[in-house]
Amino acid sequence: MRLADWLKDEKLSYAAAARAFGCSRPACYYYAIGRTIPGAQFTENIRRSTGGQVTADDHHAAYWAVRS
């Protein structure tokens, strides 16, 4: 599941999600829109916080979808 879809389903703002993931609000936004791929630690924080619904593969798919 894409991070943007998960955030929408959970009705979370980028700021609230960023606090849960341990990153900045702009970083969370960039991860959600596929502009950047989070590093290993943030990828793991996101995976844990989403209960495994958003994985590294999802981040890569979002990143490449923007570039297609």
C-alpha positions, 0 to 999 in steps of 0.5 A, spaced: 500 500 500 502 506 498 504 511 504 499 516 501 493 511 501 495 509 508 495 516 510 488 517 507 485 511 510 487 513 517 485 520 516 492 522 518 496 529 517 503 529 514 505 532 521 501 527 525 504 521 521 511 524 521 511 525 529 509 517 529 515 515 524 520 520 527 521 524 521 520 531 519 513 533 516 516 535 509 520 528 509 513 525 510 510 529 504 516 527 500 515 520 501 508 520 500 508 523 493 514 518 491 519 524 491 524 521 495 525 514 498 526 514 505 532 511 508 533 504 512 531 507 519 525 511 516 522 505 512 522 500 518 519 506 522 514 507 517 513 499 516 512 498 524 507 504 524 503 502 519 503 495 521 506 492 515 501 495 510 507 500 507 513 496 506 520 498 502 517 495 496 511 500 496 516 506 497 520 504 491 513 503 487 511 510 488 518 513 487 518 509 480 511 511 478 512 518 479 518 517 474 514 513 469 
